[in-house]
Amino acid sequence: MTRILLVILILVSLTACQHFAAFSPSTTIAEQPPTEQTGELAVSEQRVLEQDAVEFSSQEIESDVAEVDNLWWAIRNQLHLPVPENKRVIAQRNWYAKHPSYISRVSARATPYLNDIYEQLAARNMPMELALLPIVESAFDPFAYSHGRASGMWQFIPGTGKRFGLRQNWWYDGRRDVYQSTRAALDYLEYLHRRFDGDWLHAVAAYNSGEGNVIRAIRKNKRLNKATDFWSLDLPRETEAYVPKLLALADLLRHYDTYQLTWTPIAKQTYFARVTVDSQIDLVVAAEMAELDLEDFYTLNPAFNHWATEPKRATELLLPVAHVERFKKALAATPKEQRIAFKRYIIQPGDSLLSLAKKFNTTVDLLRSTNGIRGNMIRQGQALLIPTAAYTASQYSKSSQNRRTAKQNRQRDGKKLTIAVQRGDSFWSLAKEYKVGMRELAAWNSMAPTDPLKVGQKLVVWTDHPQGIALQSGIKNKTRKIRYSVRRGDSIARIAGKFNVRVADVVRWNQINPKKYLQPGQRLTLYVDITQQH
């Protein structure tokens, strides 16, 4: 009898496991959840990298990732937030249910990160639904960058990232740090949970739109004697869809037997370990020490902007558990001065520390500290020791410049134009000139519309009518940035009429309150089409 029961249990286990597909790297995210409410999310279309111990065959799924060992199952068993059957949740759930390949790809991309998120949530006793939030935010892409300047798997904007301890500098962006961004995101969500008196839906909504928007919506409803639960609040359209997306994903996972989506199995075991390096180290050298392919190294260490870690600072690297000991042994055997390469350079006429820093992809501060230089004075004929990449720039495939180049070179509809930024240019003026969307133009160049442009910077534009654009005017750039000094009697409407621009644009360009009077002498920035001035 015991043997018969054992056979039955094994058959049930195998049947449950048959619903999973084998881990299969994906090349692109072909679909995105409904965007009419959420706006554009610039999710980079990364290759899902094969990692040690995560390439599954069907037999391995059955034997090694059984129900009890599957992280998705562990999360599913701890979901408890109520999911209402309302139109907003149903719309999002239907979209995900109709795009099973999306769930399969995104759940596969979570493989290196999910166990750490699960453990951090469990340690804090936070809702396991939050483990699904990176699907909504970034599709588990640590290189994701949105039109609102949000970056990383948890999509922190610069200010909020700094508020929760994520350093951002030339060498490193903590918003993309896999471990630290998760820690910061959970810190932020815990803070919001306390701020909104234990209401997790309010906290998640505030994570998306900012606590101010949620506070104002609650206060407004109180004044009108209306309910103040999430579903009753008047919030930005993006936020009104954001919370339903999270709940819809939780509902699909909870009722897996009903929807039969493929959540790519992930073993419930520690995937990476944190290893401290007490000096600057070249990323390729670090990957070689760990015996990792550089692409695999970047999957766990996407926060580094250039060819090395930060100088004069201990740095934490994330490595697959199986590779930690070999890395530590190689690191201990390698003196600090051999962890990065140095080039001896003789200063030429016209050289400056700034020009040399740009030429060798480093910083002025590092040139100063390496060579004991105070100030900015250098002499022709003087020899400098320049810390530099050990390999060619192209080998650092996920450096900020290489990621931008890859994005610019991706084939799109229309003809590709390359333009150089001129003085006064902005994404707004260039989008208007080339008759393309401002967000599209920024995304083509791996930027956000609010990112600053530099004179001489190269941008790509994809258009169906490049010749028509060239012939529109003999003047390449018709829009000019001007500074206008307010005169007595001026109003926003009067100034807008004078330069043939919209009142709303004047307000937006200068971030001014349209209800307040302008003051004589006040300086305004205007973007004026010179062909429309009469």
C-alpha positions as CSV (number, residue, x, y, z in Angstrom):
1,M,0.0,0.0,0.0
2,T,2.8,2.4,0.9
3,R,4.5,1.7,-2.5
4,I,1.2,2.5,-4.4
5,L,0.8,5.8,-2.5
6,L,4.4,6.7,-3.3
7,V,3.9,6.0,-7.0
8,I,0.8,8.2,-7.0
9,L,2.6,11.1,-5.4
10,I,5.4,10.9,-7.9
11,L,3.0,10.9,-10.8
12,V,1.2,13.9,-9.4
13,S,4.5,15.7,-9.0
14,L,5.6,14.9,-12.6
15,T,2.2,16.1,-14.0
16,A,2.5,19.4,-12.2
17,C,6.1,19.9,-13.6
18,Q,5.0,19.2,-17.2
19,H,3.5,22.7,-17.4
20,F,6.9,24.3,-17.2
21,A,9.0,25.0,-20.3
22,A,12.8,24.6,-20.3
23,F,14.9,27.7,-19.6
24,S,15.3,29.3,-23.0
25,P,17.2,32.5,-23.6
26,S,15.2,35.2,-25.3
27,T,16.4,37.9,-27.6
28,T,13.8,40.5,-27.4
29,I,10.7,41.6,-25.5
30,A,8.2,41.5,-28.4
31,E,5.2,42.7,-26.3
32,Q,4.6,45.0,-23.5
33,P,1.6,45.3,-21.2
34,P,-1.1,47.8,-22.2
35,T,0.6,51.2,-22.5
36,E,-2.2,53.6,-23.1
37,Q,-2.5,54.2,-19.4
38,T,1.1,53.7,-18.4
39,G,3.1,55.7,-20.9
40,E,6.3,54.5,-22.6
41,L,8.7,52.4,-20.7
42,A,12.1,52.2,-22.3
43,V,13.0,48.6,-21.5
44,S,16.2,47.5,-23.2
45,E,15.8,44.3,-25.1
46,Q,18.6,42.3,-23.5
47,R,19.6,38.7,-24.3
48,V,18.6,36.5,-21.3
49,L,21.9,35.0,-20.4
50,E,22.5,31.4,-19.7
51,Q,24.0,31.1,-16.2
52,D,25.7,28.2,-14.3
53,A,23.1,25.8,-12.9
54,V,20.1,27.4,-14.7
55,E,20.0,25.7,-18.0
56,F,17.3,23.1,-17.5
57,S,16.3,20.0,-19.4
58,S,12.9,18.5,-19.0
59,Q,14.3,15.7,-16.8
60,E,16.2,18.2,-14.6
61,I,13.0,20.2,-14.1
62,E,11.2,17.0,-12.9
63,S,14.1,16.0,-10.6
64,D,15.8,19.2,-9.5
65,V,13.1,21.9,-9.6
66,A,10.1,20.0,-8.1
67,E,7.2,22.0,-6.7
68,V,8.8,22.3,-3.2
69,D,12.1,23.7,-4.7
70,N,10.6,26.2,-7.2
71,L,10.8,29.8,-6.2
72,W,7.7,30.8,-8.1
73,W,5.8,28.1,-6.1
74,A,7.3,29.4,-2.8
75,I,6.1,32.9,-3.8
76,R,2.7,31.7,-4.9
77,N,2.1,30.0,-1.6
78,Q,2.7,33.3,0.3
79,L,0.5,35.6,-1.7
80,H,-2.2,37.2,0.4
81,L,-3.1,40.6,-0.9
82,P,-6.8,40.6,-1.9
83,V,-7.4,40.9,-5.7
84,P,-10.8,42.5,-6.6
85,E,-12.7,41.5,-9.7
86,N,-12.9,45.0,-11.2
87,K,-12.4,46.3,-14.8
88,R,-8.9,47.5,-14.2
89,V,-7.5,44.2,-12.8
90,I,-9.4,42.2,-15.4
91,A,-8.0,44.2,-18.3
92,Q,-4.4,43.7,-17.1
93,R,-4.9,40.0,-16.3
94,N,-6.4,39.4,-19.7
95,W,-3.5,41.0,-21.4
96,Y,-0.9,38.9,-19.6
97,A,-3.0,35.7,-20.1
98,K,-3.1,36.4,-23.8
99,H,0.7,36.8,-24.0
100,P,2.1,33.7,-22.4
101,S,5.4,34.1,-24.2
102,Y,5.9,37.4,-22.3
103,I,5.5,35.8,-18.9
104,S,7.8,32.9,-20.0
105,R,10.6,35.3,-21.1
106,V,10.3,37.7,-18.1
107,S,10.2,34.9,-15.6
108,A,13.3,33.4,-17.2
109,R,15.1,36.8,-17.0
110,A,14.4,36.8,-13.2
111,T,16.6,33.8,-12.7
112,P,19.7,35.5,-11.3
113,Y,17.8,37.9,-9.1
114,L,14.6,36.3,-7.8
115,N,16.1,34.3,-4.8
116,D,17.7,37.4,-3.4
117,I,14.5,39.4,-3.7
118,Y,12.6,36.5,-2.1
119,E,15.0,36.3,0.8
120,Q,15.0,40.1,1.5
121,L,11.2,40.2,1.4
122,A,11.0,37.2,3.8
123,A,13.5,38.7,6.2
124,R,11.4,41.8,6.4
125,N,8.1,40.0,6.5
126,M,6.8,42.0,3.5
127,P,4.2,40.8,1.0
128,M,5.5,38.4,-1.5
129,E,3.5,40.1,-4.2
130,L,6.3,42.7,-4.2
131,A,8.6,40.0,-5.8
132,L,6.6,40.6,-8.9
133,L,7.0,44.3,-8.9
134,P,10.2,44.2,-11.1
135,I,8.0,42.7,-13.9
136,V,5.9,45.8,-13.8
137,E,8.8,48.2,-13.5
138,S,11.4,46.8,-15.9
139,A,10.6,43.2,-17.0
140,F,13.5,42.2,-14.7
141,D,16.0,44.1,-16.9
142,P,18.6,45.9,-14.7
143,F,19.6,48.0,-17.7
144,A,16.1,49.4,-18.2
145,Y,15.9,53.2,-18.6
146,S,12.6,55.1,-18.9
147,H,11.5,58.4,-20.3
148,G,11.3,59.7,-16.7
149,R,15.0,59.1,-16.1
150,A,14.2,56.1,-14.0
151,S,16.9,53.4,-14.2
152,G,17.5,49.8,-13.1
153,M,15.4,46.8,-12.2
154,W,13.4,48.8,-9.7
155,Q,13.3,52.0,-11.8
156,F,14.7,54.6,-9.4
157,I,14.8,58.2,-10.5
158,P,18.1,60.0,-9.6
159,G,16.8,61.9,-6.5
160,T,14.9,59.0,-4.9
161,G,17.9,56.7,-5.5
162,K,20.2,59.1,-3.6
163,R,17.6,59.5,-0.9
164,F,17.8,55.7,-0.3
165,G,21.5,55.4,-0.4
166,L,22.2,54.6,-4.1
167,R,25.4,56.3,-5.2
168,Q,25.5,57.7,-8.7
169,N,28.7,59.0,-10.3
170,W,30.8,58.7,-13.5
171,W,32.0,55.2,-12.6
172,Y,28.9,53.7,-11.0
173,D,25.1,53.9,-10.8
174,G,23.7,52.2,-7.7
175,R,20.2,52.3,-9.3
176,R,21.4,49.4,-11.5
177,D,23.2,47.5,-8.7
178,V,21.2,44.3,-8.4
179,Y,21.6,43.8,-4.6
180,Q,21.7,47.5,-3.5
181,S,18.7,48.6,-5.6
182,T,16.6,45.8,-4.1
183,R,17.6,46.8,-0.6
184,A,16.7,50.4,-1.4
185,A,13.4,49.6,-3.1
186,L,12.3,47.6,-0.1
187,D,13.5,50.4,2.2
188,Y,11.4,52.8,0.2
189,L,8.3,50.5,0.2
190,E,8.6,50.0,4.0
191,Y,8.7,53.7,4.5
192,L,5.7,54.2,2.3
193,H,3.8,51.4,4.1
194,R,4.4,53.3,7.4
195,R,3.5,56.6,5.8
196,F,0.2,55.3,4.6
197,D,-0.8,53.7,7.9
198,G,-0.2,50.1,6.7
199,D,-2.1,50.3,3.4
200,W,0.1,48.3,0.9
201,L,-1.9,49.5,-2.2
202,H,-1.4,53.1,-1.2
203,A,2.3,52.3,-0.7
204,V,2.7,50.7,-4.1
205,A,0.8,53.5,-5.8
206,A,3.1,56.0,-4.1
207,Y,6.2,54.0,-5.2
208,N,5.0,54.6,-8.8
209,S,3.8,58.2,-8.7
210,G,5.3,59.7,-5.6
211,E,3.9,60.0,-2.2
212,G,2.7,63.6,-2.8
213,N,0.2,62.5,-5.5
214,V,-1.3,59.8,-3.3
215,I,-1.5,62.2,-0.2
216,R,-3.2,64.9,-2.3
217,A,-5.7,62.3,-3.7
218,I,-6.6,61.1,-0.2
219,R,-7.0,64.6,1.1
220,K,-9.2,65.5,-1.8
221,N,-11.5,62.5,-1.2
222,K,-11.7,63.3,2.5
223,R,-12.8,66.8,1.7
224,L,-15.5,65.4,-0.6
225,N,-16.6,62.8,2.0
226,K,-15.5,60.0,-0.4
227,A,-13.8,56.7,0.3
228,T,-10.0,56.9,0.4
229,D,-9.1,53.3,-0.6
230,F,-6.9,53.0,-3.7
231,W,-9.7,52.2,-6.0
232,S,-11.6,55.4,-5.1
233,L,-8.7,57.8,-5.6
234,D,-8.2,60.1,-8.5
235,L,-4.6,59.3,-9.5
236,P,-2.4,59.6,-12.6
237,R,-3.5,57.2,-15.3
238,E,-0.2,55.4,-15.2
239,T,-0.7,54.7,-11.4
240,E,-4.3,53.7,-11.9
241,A,-3.0,50.9,-14.2
242,Y,0.2,50.2,-12.2
243,V,-1.3,48.6,-9.1
244,P,-3.8,46.5,-11.1
245,K,-0.8,45.1,-13.1
246,L,0.9,43.9,-9.9
247,L,-2.4,42.4,-8.6
248,A,-3.1,40.8,-12.0
249,L,0.3,39.1,-12.0
250,A,-0.2,37.8,-8.5
251,D,-3.6,36.5,-9.4
252,L,-2.2,34.7,-12.4
253,L,0.5,33.0,-10.4
254,R,-1.9,32.2,-7.5
255,H,-4.3,30.5,-9.9
256,Y,-1.7,28.9,-12.1
257,D,-3.9,25.8,-12.6
258,T,-6.6,27.9,-14.2
259,Y,-4.4,30.1,-16.5
260,Q,-1.7,27.6,-17.4
261,L,1.0,30.2,-18.0
262,T,4.7,29.1,-18.1
263,W,6.6,30.6,-15.2
264,T,10.1,29.4,-16.0
265,P,11.3,27.3,-13.0
266,I,13.9,28.9,-10.7
267,A,15.6,26.8,-8.1
268,K,15.0,28.0,-4.5
269,Q,18.7,28.4,-3.7
270,T,21.2,31.2,-3.3
271,Y,22.3,32.3,-6.8
272,F,25.0,34.9,-6.1
273,A,27.3,36.0,-3.3
274,R,28.7,39.5,-2.5
275,V,32.5,39.8,-2.6
276,T,34.4,42.9,-1.6
277,V,37.4,44.1,-3.6
278,D,39.5,46.6,-1.8
279,S,40.8,48.4,-4.9
280,Q,39.9,49.5,-8.3
281,I,39.7,46.6,-10.7
282,D,39.2,46.3,-14.5
283,L,35.9,44.5,-15.2
284,V,37.4,42.2,-17.8
285,V,40.1,41.3,-15.3
286,A,37.5,40.6,-12.6
287,A,35.5,38.4,-15.0
288,E,38.6,36.4,-15.9
289,M,39.5,35.9,-12.2
290,A,36.1,34.5,-11.6
291,E,36.3,32.4,-14.8
292,L,33.1,34.0,-16.1
293,D,32.1,35.2,-19.6
294,L,31.9,39.0,-19.5
295,E,28.2,39.0,-20.5
296,D,27.5,36.7,-17.5
297,F,29.6,39.0,-15.3
298,Y,27.5,42.0,-16.4
299,T,24.3,40.2,-15.7
300,L,25.1,40.4,-12.0
301,N,27.1,43.6,-12.1
302,P,25.2,46.0,-14.4
303,A,25.9,49.1,-12.2
304,F,29.4,50.0,-13.7
305,N,29.3,52.7,-16.3
306,H,32.8,52.2,-17.8
307,W,35.7,49.8,-17.9
308,A,36.4,49.5,-14.2
309,T,35.1,49.8,-10.7
310,E,35.4,53.1,-8.7
311,P,38.9,54.2,-7.8
312,K,40.0,54.7,-4.2
313,R,37.0,52.8,-3.0
314,A,36.3,49.2,-1.9
315,T,33.7,47.8,-4.3
316,E,31.2,44.9,-3.9
317,L,31.0,42.5,-6.8
318,L,28.3,39.9,-7.2
319,L,29.4,36.5,-8.4
320,P,27.6,33.1,-8.9
321,V,28.2,31.1,-5.7
322,A,30.2,28.4,-7.6
323,H,32.7,31.0,-8.8
324,V,33.4,32.8,-5.5
325,E,36.3,30.8,-4.2
326,R,38.3,30.8,-7.5
327,F,37.8,34.6,-7.7
328,K,39.0,35.1,-4.1
329,K,42.1,33.0,-4.7
330,A,42.9,34.9,-8.0
331,L,42.3,38.3,-6.3
332,A,44.6,37.5,-3.4
333,A,47.4,36.5,-5.8
334,T,47.1,39.7,-7.8
335,P,48.7,42.9,-6.5
336,K,46.5,46.0,-6.6
337,E,48.6,47.7,-9.2
338,Q,48.0,44.7,-11.6
339,R,44.2,44.9,-11.3
340,I,44.1,47.7,-13.8
341,A,46.4,48.6,-16.7
342,F,48.5,51.8,-16.9
343,K,49.8,53.6,-20.0
344,R,52.8,55.9,-20.0
345,Y,51.9,59.1,-21.9
346,I,54.1,62.1,-22.9
347,I,52.1,65.3,-22.7
348,Q,51.7,67.0,-26.1
349,P,51.0,70.6,-27.0
350,G,47.3,71.4,-26.4
351,D,46.8,68.6,-23.9
352,S,44.9,69.2,-20.7
353,L,43.8,66.9,-17.9
354,L,40.2,67.2,-19.1
355,S,41.1,66.3,-22.8
356,L,43.3,63.4,-21.6
357,A,40.5,62.1,-19.3
358,K,38.1,62.1,-22.3
359,K,40.7,60.5,-24.6
360,F,41.5,57.6,-22.2
361,N,37.9,57.2,-20.8
362,T,38.8,58.1,-17.3
363,T,38.4,61.0,-14.9
364,V,40.5,64.1,-14.1
365,D,40.5,63.1,-10.4
366,L,42.0,59.7,-11.1
367,L,44.7,61.3,-13.3
368,R,45.5,63.7,-10.5
369,S,45.6,61.1,-7.8
370,T,47.7,58.6,-9.9
371,N,50.3,61.2,-10.7
372,G,50.3,63.3,-7.6
373,I,49.1,66.4,-9.4
374,R,47.5,69.3,-7.6
375,G,45.3,71.7,-9.6
376,N,45.1,71.4,-13.4
377,M,48.6,72.4,-14.5
378,I,50.6,70.0,-16.7
379,R,53.6,70.7,-18.8
380,Q,54.5,69.7,-22.4
381,G,57.0,66.8,-22.3
382,Q,55.9,65.7,-18.8
383,A,55.2,61.9,-18.5
384,L,51.9,60.8,-17.0
385,L,50.8,57.4,-15.8
386,I,47.3,56.9,-17.1
387,P,45.0,54.2,-15.7
388,T,43.3,52.8,-18.7
389,A,41.2,49.8,-19.9
390,A,43.2,46.6,-20.3
391,Y,41.2,45.7,-23.5
392,T,39.6,47.5,-26.4
393,A,36.5,49.6,-25.7
394,S,34.2,47.2,-27.6
395,Q,34.9,44.4,-25.3
396,Y,33.2,46.2,-22.4
397,S,29.9,45.5,-24.1
398,K,27.6,46.9,-21.4
399,S,29.5,50.1,-20.7
400,S,27.2,53.1,-20.9
401,Q,28.7,54.2,-24.3
402,N,28.5,50.7,-25.8
403,R,24.9,50.3,-24.6
404,R,24.0,53.6,-26.2
405,T,25.7,52.7,-29.5
406,A,23.9,49.4,-29.6
407,K,20.6,51.1,-29.1
408,Q,21.4,53.7,-31.8
409,N,22.3,51.0,-34.3
410,R,19.2,48.8,-33.7
411,Q,17.3,48.6,-37.0
412,R,14.0,50.5,-36.9
413,D,11.4,51.7,-39.5
414,G,12.6,54.4,-41.9
415,K,16.0,55.8,-42.7
416,K,18.6,56.4,-40.1
417,L,20.1,60.0,-39.9
418,T,23.0,61.0,-37.7
419,I,22.9,64.5,-36.4
420,A,25.2,66.6,-34.3
421,V,23.7,68.6,-31.4
422,Q,24.1,72.4,-31.9
423,R,23.9,75.2,-29.4
424,G,20.3,75.7,-28.3
425,D,19.2,72.2,-29.3
426,S,16.9,70.2,-27.1
427,F,14.9,67.0,-27.5
428,W,11.8,69.1,-27.9
429,S,13.3,71.3,-30.7
430,L,14.9,68.4,-32.5
431,A,11.7,66.3,-32.3
432,K,9.7,69.2,-33.7
433,E,12.3,69.8,-36.5
434,Y,12.4,66.1,-37.7
435,K,8.7,65.5,-37.0
436,V,9.2,62.6,-34.6
437,G,8.1,61.9,-31.1
438,M,10.3,63.4,-28.4
439,R,10.2,60.3,-26.3
440,E,11.0,58.2,-29.3
441,L,14.0,60.4,-30.2
442,A,15.3,60.1,-26.7
443,A,14.8,56.3,-26.6
444,W,16.6,55.8,-29.9
445,N,19.6,57.3,-28.2
446,S,19.3,55.4,-24.9
447,M,18.3,58.7,-23.1
448,A,15.4,60.3,-21.5
449,P,13.8,63.6,-22.8
450,T,14.9,65.4,-19.7
451,D,18.6,64.4,-20.1
452,P,20.8,67.3,-21.0
453,L,22.4,67.4,-24.5
454,K,25.9,68.5,-25.2
455,V,27.1,70.5,-28.2
456,G,28.6,68.2,-30.8
457,Q,26.9,65.1,-29.3
458,K,25.8,62.6,-32.0
459,L,22.2,61.5,-32.1
460,V,20.4,59.2,-34.4
461,V,16.9,59.9,-35.9
462,W,14.8,57.4,-37.7
463,T,12.4,58.9,-40.3
464,D,10.4,57.9,-43.3
465,H,11.0,61.2,-45.0
466,P,14.7,62.2,-44.7
467,Q,14.7,64.1,-48.0
468,G,11.6,66.0,-47.2
469,I,13.1,67.2,-44.0
470,A,16.3,68.3,-45.7
471,L,14.3,70.3,-48.3
472,Q,11.9,72.0,-45.8
473,S,14.3,74.9,-45.3
474,G,17.7,76.1,-46.2
475,I,18.2,76.5,-42.4
476,K,19.1,73.1,-40.8
477,N,17.8,73.9,-37.4
478,K,14.8,76.3,-37.4
479,T,14.3,76.4,-33.7
480,R,16.5,78.6,-31.5
481,K,16.8,78.9,-27.8
482,I,16.6,82.6,-26.6
483,R,16.6,84.3,-23.3
484,Y,13.9,86.9,-22.9
485,S,13.9,89.6,-20.2
486,V,10.4,90.4,-19.0
487,R,9.3,94.0,-19.5
488,R,6.8,96.1,-17.6
489,G,3.2,95.0,-18.6
490,D,4.3,91.7,-20.0
491,S,2.2,88.6,-19.3
492,I,2.8,85.0,-20.3
493,A,0.1,85.2,-22.9
494,R,1.5,88.4,-24.4
495,I,5.1,87.0,-24.6
496,A,3.7,83.7,-26.1
497,G,1.9,85.7,-28.8
498,K,4.9,87.9,-29.5
499,F,7.0,84.8,-30.3
500,N,4.3,82.7,-31.8
501,V,4.6,79.9,-29.2
502,R,2.1,78.3,-26.8
503,V,1.4,79.6,-23.3
504,A,1.6,76.1,-22.0
505,D,5.1,75.7,-23.5
506,V,6.4,78.9,-21.9
507,V,5.1,77.6,-18.6
508,R,6.7,74.2,-19.1
509,W,10.1,75.5,-20.3
510,N,10.4,77.8,-17.3
511,Q,8.5,75.8,-14.7
512,I,6.6,78.8,-13.6
513,N,3.2,79.2,-12.0
514,P,0.8,80.6,-14.7
515,K,-1.3,82.2,-11.9
516,K,1.5,84.4,-10.6
517,Y,2.4,87.7,-12.2
518,L,5.7,88.0,-14.1
519,Q,8.2,90.5,-12.6
520,P,10.1,93.1,-14.8
521,G,13.6,91.8,-15.3
522,Q,12.7,88.2,-14.9
523,R,14.5,86.0,-17.4
524,L,12.6,83.4,-19.4
525,T,13.9,80.7,-21.7
526,L,12.0,80.4,-25.0
527,Y,12.4,77.9,-28.0
528,V,11.4,80.0,-31.0
529,D,10.9,78.8,-34.6
530,I,12.7,81.5,-36.5
531,T,10.7,80.9,-39.7
532,Q,7.5,81.9,-37.8
533,Q,8.7,85.3,-36.6
534,H,7.2,88.2,-38.5
